[in-house]
Each structure stands twice: as C-alpha cells, then as structure tokens.
Amino acid sequence: MSKLDIRQKIQDILEKHFVKNKENEWVSVDKVNINRIDVDVVTSIDEKTDESSNFIKNNINSFNETLSKAEKIYLGFCNIYSLEEADFLGIEKPYKKSKVTASFGDIIDNNENSVKNDKRLEATRVISFYSYKGGVGRTVALVQTANLLSAKGKKVALIDMDIEAPSFNDIFSDDIQTENGLVNYLYNKLYNLEKIEVSSIVSKLSLNTKGDVYIVPAGNINKKYVKMLESLKERRISENQYIKNLINELQDKYGIEYALIDSRTGINNWGALSIGEIADEIILFAYPNKENVNGINLILDIIEDRKKCTVVFSRIDVTDEGKRKARQFFDEINIEQEFIGIEYDSAVAVATKYPLEDRLNKFKCISELILEDEVNKFNANWIRINKEKSDKILDDLEQGKYFSKILTNDESKFNNKSNYIIVKNNKIKLKDIVNEGGYKENLFEFKVYDFELMMLSNSNKPLITAITNILAIAAVNCNNYIEPQKEHNIEMDFENYFQRLDVGVKNEKDYLKSIVTNFRSILDSIEEKSNVKRIYLNININDILKYRFSKVADNIKIELVLIIIEILNLNDKFQFKLVFNEEEYEKYKDDLKSVKANMLNLSWRYLNQDVLIDNIRQIFQQISKYANGIYSNDEIVKNVIEKEKLSIYDASSKILVGSNLIYCKRIDSTKYSKEFIIWLSDKIQEKKLVSKKDVLDIIRESARIEKLNPKEGKNSIITFESFNKAIQKLTNEIKTTTVYKEF
C-alpha cells in the first residue's frame, strides 16, 4: 500500500468520526517524514480532548496492525480544536497548494500529502526523458524523437538539464552558435545579474523538415561553467519557477509545442526538478538488466500515478535470446503498459552527430506515443463540438449502414480467376461479396442435375466419362444462366452437350485434350448469346462429390474434382468456384495442398494473428471512410482549430473522421496500453466470434450501448467500455442460444 493510500485511509477514518458539518469542520493529516504524520482536527463533537486524542492514537495503532514494519505510521503533533477555539485562534482549513520540488524527497512528501503541482496553463507540453542509469541511449532517443516530431510540423525545444554531464555542445557543435546556455541563464537569474535574453541561449538545428527543433544547451563547458554550476541552488530555482518561466518564454518567442528535457541520471536534485516539477509527462529509459529495473521501479514508486509515465527499453540485444530476456525483465517493471523496445544499433552507438535520418524509424514508437495525446485531445474536442454528427454516426453504425460495402482484402480477390478454391464459414454470403464487386446479378449456384449417367463411345475410360458428364452439366448451367428467361429442356441440352464432348478418340491423353477443346467451343457458343461481362458459378464440394461417378473410387474423387475445376475455368466469361465450408476443408485439406496457390481462404478461423488484426483494421478503416465522406469537411477542421486554438496533428488532412475518432486507439488512452485492434483480435478468438459478421455485430451493438450510456469528455465516438460490454452481451447470447438448442 502506498503512503498516500495510508494517509488517506487514516484521514477518512478520522473525518467519519470528527466531521459532522464539512463547511466549518475538518481534519488534516500531513505526512512529515518517512513514517510520521501530524494531525489537526477542528470539530464540534462533545468530547474531551484526551478522549479525542486517544481515539486518534488507537485507530492509528489498529491500522498499523495491518501494515508491514516499513509501512507503519507514527503520530507526531496532534492538535484538536473546538469550533470556537479555531475561530479565536484564526485557524483555517489548510489549502494544499503546490510546494517546492527541488529533490526526490520533495516529490515523495508532496505526493504523500496529496499535494499536486499547479496545473500548467501553457500550450507547450513538457516531456522529460529520464534514465536511472547512464549509457542507455536516452539522449539519442530524445534527439531522434525531436526530429520525427519536427517532420510532422511540430516546433520542438530540446533542453539539456543533464548539466553535470552535458552533451548538447558536442553533438550539436555545428549548430550551436552561442557561448551561453541553461546554466548561465539560471545563474544570472539567481544572483540578479544582467538579464540573459532567451535568444542568446537558443540555437536552431539545420533540418529539412516541416517543423523546427531549437536547442537549449547547458552552456560552454569550462572552469567558469563549473564554478557557476556549484553556485546553483536547486530549491531557489524551484521556488522561483525559473525553468518553467524559461519554457514559457520559449513558447512565446518561438511557438514551441513540445519541450523535451534531457534529464540528469539517477537520484539527484536536477533529476527531481526535471521530472517532478517541470514535466507533464515522463519517458523512462532503461537497459534490460536488474539494476535498471530496480532503479526504474523506484522512480515509478516515487512518482506514483501523479504523471503519465512510459517505460522504454533501449539498446536491446538483437538476438532472439536478447529480445526474450528484454521482455522477461520488462515484466518486472511495476507499470501497466505494453512493451516498447529499441534494439541496439552499432551505427547509432558510434555516431558523433545527430540526428541520424536513416535510423529514425527505430524511434517512431516514441514520437507516435507523444502525438497520441494531441490526437486524443483533438478527437475529444471534435466530438464535443460536433455532437449531432457524432450521434448520427452512432445511429448509422447501430443500423449497420454501409456494412454491406465493407470488403476485406481477401474478399476483394474473389473475382480473381486464379482463386477457384474458396474456403468460407456459414456466416459468409458470397453473393454479398460479389455484389460489392460490381457484378450484382451474376453469381449463381452450380446445380448438379441427377441425370442418368451417359457413357462415352469409348466406355473403357471411367475417369474421362465422369469428367465429360460434369462438363456437360456445367454447360447446361451456363446456358440456363445466360438465357434465364427462356424455357430449357435441360435433359435434352445435357445429352446434346455430352454428344458434342464425346469425340471417339481412343488414345486417353488425346481424348481428354479433345474434350477440353470441345468444352471451350461449347462455352464460346453460349457466351455469344449474352453481353454480360462475367458470370460466377459456385460449386458446393459436397454436391459434386455426391454425383454418381461410375467406377470411380472414393479416395480419388477429390483429385478428379480438382481436374474438373481446372478445365471449367479455361474460359474468359464463366468463373467456376469450388466452395468448401470450414468442416469440409478440415476433412480434405491434405488433398488440397496441390492447389494451395489457387485457394482463397475467407474463413478467419485459419488466419494467423497478424492477418486477423489486419482484417479487423481494414473493417474499421472502411467504416471511417464512409463516415468521413458524409460528415466531414474542411470547414469543420477550421472550426475546431479556431475555437480551440489547437495544434492539430495532420490537421490539413481531409480525413477528419479517422479510425481513431470512431474507435479508441488504445484500451486506456491515459497510458501506453494495448492497442484496441489487438485487444479485439484476442477477444474475438477467446469468445469464438471469429468472423467479419461477428466484428460488424460487435460494432453495431457497441454503438447501441454507447447511445444508451453517453460519456462526457470521451476521445472516440465509441468507447472501449462499450466495445467490452458488447462482446460480453453477444457472448452471453451465443451461450443462451446453445443451451436452448441443446434443451
């Protein structure tokens, strides 16, 4: 249990006893040092001071029985006042305002007394890059991340607060044009010397990007620097908020959107200043070993949940064993977040000048993490300003509007002629897929007519006889669908086509070749009757296997069918698709290995995790595309920017209603939690809801739930909570249906 939790629980116990009227009665429990608390009480209860004092002591003693020795709390000062005494003495309820944060001890005390830093009103977001140990690639990550943010059009300031071992003057020696730096600025502020203008400590990197990166180095490293450094008083710097004021000046002068702080390593006052007082957010870097893990866990324990913290493992060994160990050590970090790792790169390690443009991709995970907060803020504002449009999108999603138009990449390949083996589940309607491909009236079921088996003139060829019969039936199907309005004598047509196929050649190889040639000729003559571009005929594998193949052994029927399907597709207009459901595919999958290249597997049951995730992402992207086309325009973008004075990530894009506006990027947007799409993939597999229809049903139900339970301040039109409830509801419905059927 954290010290803050302990202090709060004791305060709750005492308030319940002493406070009857919250307007003029109160209890204050202050953490003074590691294990001591001071208590002040103003109460109207009719109780002797000794009785009240004993009540406090007894409750602390009882509470201590539940704590370990290290956690036990000891009572220091205990002051109990009546309302009259408090009024006479001028004792007022204490206001817990922001205190000095000049050391890690200050951070601990402020946290344990529930003191929060004053909320920053400035537009600049301050992110501290911290590491418990040196040599973990923190500064490199800082510089590379700044370059990536600049590529997105951001104005970024890099501030070197690693002032006892500064590096900016070396790695940016070509760009730094000033002798002064942060230490000079702070020294002159502390001792009321001549004012140093911000412009005299700032240099701009020479980058070919949409944005800019400004550098605030520690200063020119020499004897004077060392003397000034020794004279700096961290507590006075904190009390006077000199560094916060510097960041404000940078924002005013250069329009800085992000200030990235290169923090001092380890447990020291400069590190505390950078992560405790200044930072809005902290990114903690560590090498995957025990001492780094223990150090990062200590910092997380000190910070508690007061700031957004994200842990990044860097310089990871690129071998499989190295990656495995990194994840193993990451599991020991006391933080709820997904793994972020940057592998060791010798080119990065030996570089002397940064940024390294050909190595930027390794650090995109950090820049994208930083920009997520900006996108979330923008989304929340868009939803608030455009409530009617947001509600209309929910209505359309609940009704499944445009769902019929959604095709995965695999489904869009249905019209590819080479994909003549189709695997599907019972929830897939092939007609819907073809309809969205633009061939609405041209998908038909192949009918296997129960004609009397006709024999070839050379009846000593059972396999070719079977093939010829099926080809004749195929010709009947094609003729019927080309001229659906005409009455057909299908049995006579069958005999006619069979006779045209029967060529009387004795050599079996030439016989088959002649039959194929004749079949193509028949289809050509049928094609001439219609100007329809393409016709699909779906052949159910069970229907064709049930056909009365004379003298054909069961174990070679599937091989025979594969030969037939290849022959059937030797034409331009008619596409024959041999369709297997999941159970049939399981039964015959070994026999289908030879045609794997011609197989289109539309069943999600057999997809690997990456493809499944990609399919889900495609669905949401297409939903977003349709929503965007109806509800979004440039005027809305301008409206939000003007009203909210926001710096929008890629605001110039016309696609305002992006995927992450409709659904959440992460299951918890306050941290680097699991991506929603990955979570959904895991969940539908766990709940056996693995199909496109299931995902669309989840979206539909989530929209319905969201409408019933609207949430203020949300940053996606459908929240994670609604998706979670929808999956639970659909799972329960499946269970109920299953039980009912069994009953």
C-alpha positions in Angstrom: 0.0 0.0 0.0 1.4 3.4 -0.9 2.0 6.1 1.8 -0.6 8.3 0.1 -3.2 5.5 0.4 -2.3 5.0 4.1 -2.5 8.7 4.8 -5.8 9.0 3.0 -7.4 6.0 4.8 -6.4 7.4 8.2 -7.9 10.8 7.2 -11.1 9.0 6.1 -11.4 7.3 9.4 -10.9 10.5 11.4 -13.3 12.5 9.2 -16.0 10.0 9.7 -15.7 10.4 13.5 -15.0 14.1 13.9 -16.6 15.9 10.9 -20.4 16.4 11.0 -20.5 19.6 9.0 -18.0 19.9 6.2 -18.5 23.7 5.9 -16.6 24.5 9.1 -15.2 21.2 10.5 -12.2 19.5 9.0 -9.4 17.0 9.6 -5.9 17.5 8.2 -3.4 14.6 8.1 0.0 15.6 6.9 2.9 13.4 6.1 6.0 15.0 7.7 8.8 12.5 7.0 9.1 8.9 6.0 6.8 7.4 8.7 5.4 10.3 10.7 2.1 12.1 10.4 0.8 15.3 12.1 -2.9 15.6 12.7 -5.0 18.8 13.1 -8.8 18.5 13.9 -11.4 21.2 14.1 -14.7 19.6 15.4 -18.0 20.3 17.1 -18.4 16.9 18.8 -18.8 17.0 22.5 -15.8 15.0 23.6 -12.9 15.7 25.9 -9.5 16.4 24.3 -7.9 13.3 25.9 -10.7 11.1 24.5 -10.3 12.5 21.0 -6.5 12.1 21.2 -6.9 8.5 22.4 -9.3 7.8 19.6 -6.8 9.0 17.0 -3.9 7.0 18.6 -6.0 3.8 18.9 -7.1 4.0 15.3 -3.6 4.5 14.1 -2.4 1.6 16.2 -5.2 -0.6 14.8 -4.4 0.4 11.3 -0.7 -0.3 11.9 -1.6 -3.9 12.7 -2.4 -4.4 9.0 0.9 -2.9 7.8 4.4 -4.2 7.5 7.1 -2.7 9.7 8.3 -0.5 7.0 4.8 0.9 6.4 3.9 1.6 10.0 2.8 5.2 10.8 3.7 7.1 13.9 1.8 10.1 15.3 3.7 13.4 15.7 1.9 16.6 16.6 -1.8 16.1 17.3 -3.9 19.3 17.7 -7.7 19.2 18.4 -9.8 22.3 18.4 -13.4 23.2 19.0 -15.1 25.5 16.5 -14.8 28.4 19.0 -11.1 27.8 19.6 -10.4 27.6 15.9 -12.2 30.8 15.3 -10.5 32.6 18.2 -7.0 31.4 17.1 -7.7 32.1 13.4 -7.1 28.5 12.4 -8.3 27.8 8.9 -8.6 24.6 6.9 -5.2 24.2 5.1 -5.2 24.6 1.3 -2.7 22.0 -0.2 -1.0 24.1 -2.8 1.9 23.3 -4.9 5.2 23.1 -3.0 8.8 23.2 -3.9 10.0 20.2 -5.9 13.8 20.6 -5.7 14.6 17.0 -4.7 13.2 13.5 -4.9 12.4 13.8 -1.2 10.2 16.8 -2.0 8.4 14.7 -4.6 7.7 12.0 -2.0 6.5 14.5 0.6 4.2 16.3 -1.9 2.7 13.0 -3.1 2.1 11.6 0.4 0.4 14.8 1.5 -1.7 14.7 -1.7 -0.2 17.9 -3.0 -0.5 18.4 -6.7 1.6 20.7 -8.8 -0.3 23.7 -10.1 -1.9 22.9 -13.4 0.1 24.3 -16.3 -1.8 26.8 -18.5 0.9 27.0 -21.1 0.5 25.5 -24.6 3.9 23.8 -24.5 3.8 20.2 -23.4 6.9 19.3 -21.4 8.2 15.7 -21.6 11.2 14.6 -19.6 13.5 11.8 -20.9 14.9 10.2 -17.8 17.1 7.2 -17.0 18.1 5.8 -13.7 21.5 4.7 -15.2 23.6 6.3 -17.9 24.5 4.8 -21.2 21.1 3.6 -22.1 20.5 5.7 -25.2 18.3 8.3 -23.6 19.8 11.4 -25.3 19.9 9.7 -28.7 16.2 8.8 -28.3 15.5 12.4 -27.4 17.2 13.9 -30.5 15.7 11.3 -32.9 12.2 11.8 -31.4 12.5 15.6 -31.8 13.4 15.1 -35.5 10.4 12.9 -36.0 8.1 15.4 -34.3 9.6 18.2 -36.5 8.8 16.1 -39.6 5.2 16.2 -38.5 5.4 20.0 -38.5 6.0 20.4 -34.8 8.1 23.1 -33.1 10.3 21.4 -30.5 12.7 22.6 -27.9 15.5 20.4 -26.5 16.7 21.4 -23.1 19.9 19.9 -21.7 19.2 19.5 -17.9 21.9 16.8 -17.6 24.0 19.7 -16.5 26.6 17.7 -14.6 27.4 15.7 -17.7 26.1 17.8 -20.6 26.3 16.6 -24.2 24.5 19.1 -26.5 27.6 21.2 -27.1 29.3 18.2 -28.6 26.6 16.5 -30.6 25.2 19.8 -32.0 28.6 21.6 -32.3 27.8 22.6 -35.9 24.5 24.3 -35.0 25.1 25.9 -31.6 26.0 29.5 -32.1 26.1 30.8 -28.6 28.5 30.7 -25.6 25.7 30.8 -23.1 23.3 28.1 -22.0 20.8 27.0 -19.3 23.4 27.2 -16.5 24.3 30.8 -17.5 20.6 31.7 -17.6 19.9 30.2 -14.2 23.0 31.7 -12.6 22.2 35.2 -13.7 18.6 34.8 -12.5 19.6 33.5 -9.1 22.1 36.3 -8.4 20.2 39.2 -10.1 22.9 39.7 -12.7 22.5 41.2 -16.1 19.4 39.6 -17.8 20.3 36.9 -20.4 17.8 37.0 -23.3 16.4 33.7 -24.3 17.5 34.2 -27.8 21.1 34.2 -26.6 20.9 30.6 -25.3 18.9 29.1 -28.1 20.1 27.7 -31.4 18.1 26.1 -34.2 19.0 22.8 -35.8 19.5 22.8 -39.6 16.8 20.3 -40.6 14.9 19.8 -43.8 11.5 19.3 -42.1 8.1 21.0 -41.9 8.7 22.0 -38.2 11.7 23.2 -36.2 14.0 22.0 -33.5 15.5 24.5 -31.1 18.4 23.7 -28.8 19.0 25.0 -25.3 22.4 23.6 -24.3 23.7 23.6 -20.7 26.4 26.0 -21.7 30.0 26.2 -22.8 31.9 23.7 -20.6 34.9 25.4 -18.9 36.2 26.4 -15.5 33.6 29.2 -15.3 30.9 26.7 -16.0 32.0 24.5 -13.1 32.0 27.4 -10.7 28.6 28.6 -11.8 27.2 25.1 -11.5 28.4 24.8 -7.9 26.6 28.0 -7.1 23.2 27.0 -8.4 20.6 26.4 -5.7 18.0 23.9 -6.9 15.5 24.9 -4.2 15.6 28.6 -5.1 15.3 27.6 -8.8 12.2 25.6 -7.9 10.7 28.3 -5.7 11.1 30.9 -8.3 10.0 28.6 -11.2 12.9 29.8 -13.3 12.8 26.8 -15.6 9.0 26.9 -16.1 9.4 30.6 -16.9 12.1 29.8 -19.5 9.8 27.3 -21.2 7.0 29.9 -21.3 9.5 32.4 -22.9 10.4 29.8 -25.5 6.7 29.3 -26.2 6.1 33.0 -26.6 9.1 33.7 -28.8 9.3 30.5 -30.9 5.8 28.9 -30.6 7.3 25.8 -29.0 4.7 23.0 -28.9 6.9 20.3 -27.2 9.8 20.8 -24.8 11.8 17.7 -24.5 14.1 17.6 -21.4 17.3 15.6 -21.3 17.2 14.8 -17.6 20.0 14.2 -15.2 20.6 10.5 -14.5 20.0 8.9 -11.1 18.6 10.1 -7.8 19.7 13.8 -7.6 18.1 17.2 -7.4 18.4 18.1 -11.1 16.7 14.8 -12.0 13.9 15.7 -9.5 13.5 19.2 -10.9 13.1 17.8 -14.5 10.6 15.0 -13.7 8.9 16.3 -10.5 8.3 19.9 -11.1 8.6 20.7 -14.8 7.4 17.6 -16.7 3.8 17.0 -17.8 4.9 13.5 -18.9 7.9 11.3 -18.2 9.5 8.7 -20.6 11.8 6.5 -18.6 14.7 4.7 -20.5 16.3 1.6 -19.2 18.7 -1.2 -20.4 17.2 -4.6 -19.7 19.1 -5.7 -16.6 18.3 -6.0 -12.9 19.8 -2.7 -11.7 18.0 -0.7 -14.3 14.7 -2.4 -13.5 15.1 -1.8 -9.8 16.0 1.9 -10.4 13.0 2.5 -12.7 10.7 0.8 -10.2 12.0 3.1 -7.5 11.2 6.2 -9.7 7.8 4.9 -10.5 7.1 4.3 -6.8 8.2 7.9 -6.1 6.1 9.4 -8.9 3.1 7.1 -8.2 0.3 7.9 -10.6 0.7 11.7 -10.5 2.2 12.0 -14.0 1.9 9.9 -17.2 4.9 7.6 -17.2 6.1 5.4 -20.0 9.0 2.9 -19.9 11.2 2.3 -22.9 13.8 -0.5 -23.0 16.7 0.5 -25.3 19.9 -0.9 -26.6 18.3 -4.4 -26.6 20.4 -7.3 -27.9 19.2 -8.1 -31.4 19.4 -11.9 -30.9 16.3 -13.9 -30.1 17.7 -14.6 -26.7 18.3 -10.9 -26.1 14.8 -10.0 -27.1 13.4 -12.7 -24.9 15.4 -11.5 -21.9 14.3 -7.9 -22.5 10.6 -8.9 -22.3 11.3 -11.0 -19.3 12.9 -8.0 -17.5 10.1 -5.7 -18.7 7.6 -8.0 -16.9 9.3 -7.0 -13.7 8.6 -3.3 -14.2 5.8 -2.1 -12.0 3.8 -0.4 -14.7 0.7 -1.4 -16.7 1.7 -0.8 -20.3 2.7 -2.7 -23.5 6.3 -3.4 -24.2 8.3 -0.7 -26.0 11.8 -1.7 -27.1 14.6 -0.2 -29.2 17.2 -2.6 -30.4 20.9 -1.9 -30.3 22.3 -0.4 -33.5 26.1 0.0 -33.8 25.7 2.8 -36.3 23.7 4.8 -33.6 26.1 3.8 -30.9 29.2 5.1 -32.6 27.7 8.2 -34.2 29.0 11.6 -33.0 26.5 13.9 -34.8 22.7 13.7 -34.6 20.0 13.3 -35.7 20.6 10.2 -37.8 18.0 10.4 -40.5 18.4 6.8 -41.8 17.7 5.5 -38.3 14.6 7.5 -37.5 12.2 4.6 -37.8 13.6 2.9 -34.8 12.2 5.7 -32.7 8.8 6.3 -34.3 7.2 4.4 -31.4 8.1 7.3 -29.1 7.1 10.1 -31.4 3.8 8.4 -32.2 3.2 7.9 -28.5 3.7 11.6 -27.8 1.4 12.6 -30.7 -1.4 10.3 -29.5 -2.3 12.7 -26.7 -2.6 15.5 -29.1 -4.9 13.4 -31.4 -7.0 12.3 -28.4 -7.4 15.9 -27.3 -8.4 16.9 -30.8 -10.9 14.0 -31.1 -12.5 14.9 -27.7 -13.0 18.5 -28.9 -14.4 17.4 -32.3 -16.9 15.1 -30.6 -17.9 17.9 -28.1 -18.3 20.5 -30.8 -20.0 18.1 -33.3 -22.4 16.2 -31.1 -25.1 15.9 -33.7 -22.7 14.5 -36.3 -21.3 12.2 -33.7 -24.8 10.9 -32.7 -25.7 10.4 -36.4 -22.6 8.3 -36.9 -23.7 6.2 -33.9 -27.2 5.8 -35.4 -25.7 4.7 -38.7 -23.4 2.2 -37.0 -26.2 0.8 -35.0 -28.3 0.3 -38.1 -25.3 -1.2 -40.0 -25.4 1.4 -42.7 -22.7 0.8 -45.3 -21.7 -2.5 -43.7 -22.6 -4.4 -46.9 -20.0 -2.3 -48.7 -17.2 -3.5 -46.5 -14.8 -6.0 -48.0 -11.5 -7.3 -46.6 -8.5 -7.5 -48.9 -9.1 -11.3 -49.4 -12.8 -10.8 -50.2 -11.9 -8.3 -52.9 -9.8 -11.0 -54.6 -12.9 -13.2 -55.2 -13.1 -12.1 -58.8 -9.5 -13.2 -59.4 -9.8 -16.1 -61.9 -6.9 -18.0 -60.3 -8.7 -18.2 -57.0 -11.1 -21.0 -57.8 -10.9 -22.8 -54.5 -13.0 -20.9 -51.8 -13.0 -21.7 -48.1 -15.7 -20.0 -46.1 -17.8 -20.3 -42.9 -21.6 -20.3 -42.7 -21.7 -16.6 -41.8 -20.2 -15.6 -45.2 -22.6 -14.8 -48.0 -20.7 -14.9 -51.3 -23.5 -13.1 -53.1 -22.8 -10.0 -50.8 -19.1 -10.1 -51.8 -19.8 -10.3 -55.5 -22.5 -7.6 -55.2 -19.9 -5.2 -53.9 -17.5 -6.2 -56.6 -20.0 -4.8 -59.2 -21.4 -8.0 -60.6 -24.8 -7.9 -58.8 -26.8 -10.3 -60.9 -24.0 -12.7 -62.0 -23.4 -15.1 -59.1 -25.2 -18.4 -59.3 -25.2 -21.7 -57.6 -24.0 -24.6 -59.7 -26.7 -27.3 -59.9 -25.6 -30.9 -60.1 -28.6 -32.4 -62.0 -29.5 -36.0 -61.3 -29.3 -37.2 -64.9 -28.8 -40.8 -65.9 -25.0 -41.2 -66.3 -24.1 -41.2 -70.0 -21.4 -43.4 -71.3 -18.7 -42.4 -73.8 -18.4 -44.1 -77.1 -15.1 -45.5 -75.7 -16.7 -46.7 -72.4 -13.4 -48.1 -71.1 -12.4 -44.8 -69.6 -14.3 -44.3 -66.3 -12.4 -41.1 -65.2 -12.9 -39.4 -68.6 -16.5 -40.5 -68.6 -17.1 -38.9 -65.2 -15.3 -35.7 -66.3 -17.4 -35.5 -69.5 -20.6 -35.9 -67.6 -19.7 -33.0 -65.2 -18.6 -30.8 -68.1 -21.9 -31.4 -69.8 -23.8 -30.4 -66.7 -21.6 -27.3 -66.4 -22.6 -26.3 -70.0 -26.3 -26.8 -69.0 -25.7 -24.4 -66.0 -24.1 -21.8 -68.2 -26.8 -22.0 -70.9 -29.5 -21.7 -68.3 -28.0 -18.6 -66.6 -27.1 -16.9 -69.9 -30.8 -17.1 -71.0 -32.8 -17.3 -67.8 -36.0 -16.1 -69.4 -36.0 -19.0 -71.9 -37.6 -22.4 -71.2 -34.9 -25.0 -71.4 -35.2 -28.8 -71.8 -32.2 -29.3 -69.6 -32.1 -33.1 -70.1 -32.0 -32.7 -73.8 -29.4 -29.9 -73.5 -27.3 -32.3 -71.3 -27.4 -35.1 -73.9 -26.6 -32.6 -76.7 -23.6 -31.2 -74.9 -22.4 -34.7 -73.9 -22.5 -35.8 -77.5 -20.5 -32.7 -78.6 -17.9 -33.6 -76.0 -17.6 -37.3 -76.9 -15.0 -37.4 -79.7 -14.4 -41.1 -80.0 -10.6 -40.8 -79.8 -9.0 -44.0 -78.5 -5.8 -42.5 -77.0 -6.7 -41.4 -73.5 -4.4 -38.4 -73.5 -5.7 -37.1 -76.8 -9.2 -38.0 -75.7 -9.0 -35.6 -72.7 -7.4 -32.9 -74.8 -10.2 -33.1 -77.4 -12.9 -33.0 -74.7 -11.3 -29.8 -73.2 -11.2 -28.2 -76.7 -14.8 -29.1 -77.4 -15.9 -27.8 -74.0 -14.3 -24.4 -74.7 -16.0 -24.3 -78.0 -19.4 -25.0 -76.4 -18.8 -22.2 -73.8 -17.8 -19.9 -76.7 -21.1 -20.5 -78.4 -23.0 -19.9 -75.2 -21.1 -16.7 -74.5 -22.3 -15.3 -77.8 -25.9 -15.2 -76.5 -25.1 -12.6 -73.9 -23.1 -9.4 -73.4 -22.8 -10.0 -69.6 -19.2 -9.3 -68.6 -18.7 -12.2 -66.2 -20.7 -15.0 -64.5 -19.7 -16.8 -61.3 -20.9 -20.3 -60.6 -20.3 -21.6 -57.1 -19.9 -25.4 -56.8 -20.6 -26.9 -53.4 -18.0 -29.6 -52.9 -20.5 -32.0 -51.3 -23.0 -31.6 -54.2 -20.4 -32.6 -56.7 -18.9 -35.4 -54.6 -22.3 -37.0 -54.3 -22.6 -37.2 -58.1 -22.8 -40.9 -59.3 -19.3 -41.3 -60.7 -19.3 -44.7 -62.3 -16.4 -46.9 -61.4 -14.5 -44.1 -59.6 -13.1 -44.9 -56.2 -14.0 -42.6 -53.3 -10.4 -41.9 -52.5 -9.7 -40.3 -55.9 -12.9 -38.3 -56.2 -11.4 -35.1 -54.8 -8.5 -35.4 -57.2 -11.0 -35.8 -60.0 -12.9 -32.8 -58.9 -9.8 -30.6 -58.9 -9.1 -31.7 -62.5 -12.6 -30.8 -63.5 -12.5 -27.3 -61.8 -9.3 -26.5 -63.7 -10.9 -27.5 -67.0 -14.1 -25.5 -66.2 -12.0 -22.3 -65.8 -10.3 -22.5 -69.2 -12.6 -19.7 -70.5 -13.0 -15.9 -70.0 -16.6 -15.3 -69.1 -17.5 -18.1 -66.7 -15.7 -18.5 -63.4 -16.4 -21.7 -61.5 -15.6 -21.6 -57.8 -15.3 -24.8 -55.8 -16.6 -23.9 -52.3 -15.7 -25.6 -49.0 -17.1 -24.8 -45.6 -14.7 -25.0 -42.6 -15.7 -28.6 -41.8 -15.2 -29.8 -45.3 -11.9 -28.0 -45.6 -10.7 -29.7 -42.4 -11.7 -33.1 -44.0 -10.0 -32.5 -47.3 -7.2 -30.1 -46.6 -4.4 -32.6 -47.2 -5.9 -33.4 -50.6 -5.9 -29.6 -51.4 -2.2 -29.0 -50.9 -1.5 -29.1 -54.6 -3.9 -26.2 -55.3 -2.9 -24.0 -52.3 -1.9 -21.3 -54.7 -5.4 -21.2 -56.1 -7.1 -21.2 -52.7 -8.9 -18.1 -51.3 -9.5 -18.7 -47.6 -12.2 -16.4 -46.5 -12.7 -18.1 -43.1 -11.0 -16.2 -40.3 -10.6 -19.4 -38.4 -7.4 -20.2 -40.2 -5.8 -16.8 -40.2 -2.6 -16.1 -38.2 -2.7 -13.3 -35.7 -1.2 -10.6 -37.9 -3.6 -11.2 -40.8 -6.6 -11.3 -38.4 -5.5 -8.0 -36.9 -5.1 -6.5 -40.4 -8.6 -7.7 -41.4 -10.2 -6.0 -38.3 -8.2 -2.8 -39.1 -9.5 -2.9 -42.7 -13.1 -3.0 -41.4 -12.7 0.0 -39.2 -10.8 1.9 -41.8 -13.6 1.4 -44.3 -16.3 2.3 -41.8 -14.3 5.5 -41.1 -14.0 6.2 -44.8 -17.8 6.1 -45.3 -18.4 8.2 -42.2 -15.8 10.7 -43.3 -17.4 11.1 -46.7 -20.7 12.1 -45.2 -19.9 14.0 -42.1 -16.5 15.6 -42.5 -15.3 18.6 -44.5 -12.6 21.2 -44.3 -14.9 23.8 -42.6 -15.2 21.5 -39.6 -11.5 21.3 -39.3 -11.2 25.1 -39.4 -14.0 25.5 -36.9 -12.3 23.3 -34.3 -8.9 24.9 -34.8 -10.2 28.4 -34.5 -12.4 27.7 -31.5 -9.9 25.5 -29.5 -6.6 27.2 -30.6 -5.2 23.7 -31.1 -2.2 22.5 -32.9 -3.7 19.6 -34.8 -1.7 16.6 -35.9 -2.0 16.5 -39.7 -5.0 18.8 -39.5 -4.6 19.6 -43.2 -5.8 16.1 -44.0 -9.3 16.0 -45.3 -9.9 12.7 -43.5 -11.1 14.2 -40.2 -13.3 11.4 -39.1 -10.4 8.9 -38.9 -10.4 5.4 -37.5 -9.4 6.5 -34.0 -12.2 9.0 -33.8 -14.8 6.2 -34.2 -12.9 3.7 -32.0 -10.2 4.1 -29.4 -6.6 3.8 -30.4 -5.8 2.1 -27.1 -8.0 0.4 -24.5 -6.7 3.0 -22.0 -5.8 6.3 -23.6 -4.0 7.6 -20.5 -1.1 5.2 -21.0 0.7 3.0 -23.5 -1.8 0.3 -23.1 -2.7 -2.5 -25.6 -3.9 -1.3 -28.9 -7.7 -1.7 -29.2 -7.4 -3.6 -32.5 -5.0 -6.2 -31.0 -7.2 -6.4 -27.9 -10.3 -7.0 -30.1 -8.4 -9.7 -32.1 -7.5 -11.5 -28.9 -11.1 -11.2 -27.5 -12.9 -12.5 -30.6 -10.7 -15.5 -30.6 -11.2 -16.1 -26.9 -15.0 -15.8 -27.3 -15.2 -17.7 -30.6 -16.6 -14.7 -32.5 -14.1 -15.0 -35.3 -15.7 -13.7 -38.5 -16.3 -10.5 -40.3 -20.0 -10.7 -39.4 -19.1 -11.1 -35.7 -16.9 -8.0 -35.8 -19.7 -6.0 -37.5 -22.2 -7.2 -35.0 -19.9 -6.1 -32.2 -19.6 -2.6 -33.8 -23.4 -2.4 -34.2 -24.0 -3.5 -30.6 -21.3 -1.2 -29.3 -22.9 1.8 -31.0 -26.3 0.9 -29.4 -24.7 0.7 -25.9 -22.8 4.0 -26.5 -26.1 5.7 -27.3 -27.7 4.5 -24.1 -24.6 5.4 -22.0 -23.1 8.6 -23.4 -19.8 9.6 -21.8 -18.6 13.2 -21.4 -15.1 14.1 -22.5 -14.6 10.9 -24.5 -12.0 10.9 -27.3 -13.6 8.3 -29.5 -17.2 8.1 -30.7 -17.4 4.5 -29.3 -15.5 4.0 -26.1 -13.6 0.9 -25.1 -16.1 0.2 -22.3 -18.9 0.0 -24.9 -17.0 -2.5 -27.0 -16.2 -4.6 -24.0 -19.9 -4.7 -22.9 -21.0 -5.5 -26.5 -18.7 -8.6 -26.7 -19.9 -9.8 -23.3 -23.6 -9.4 -24.4 -23.0 -11.2 -27.7 -21.1 -14.0 -26.0 -24.0 -14.5 -23.5 -26.5 -14.6 -26.3 -24.5 -17.3 -28.0 -24.4 -19.3 -24.8 -28.1 -18.9 -24.3 -28.8 -20.0 -27.8 -26.6 -23.0 -27.5 -28.2 -24.1 -24.2 -31.7 -23.6 -25.7 -30.8 -25.7 -28.8 -29.4 -28.5 -26.5 -32.5 -28.4 -24.4 
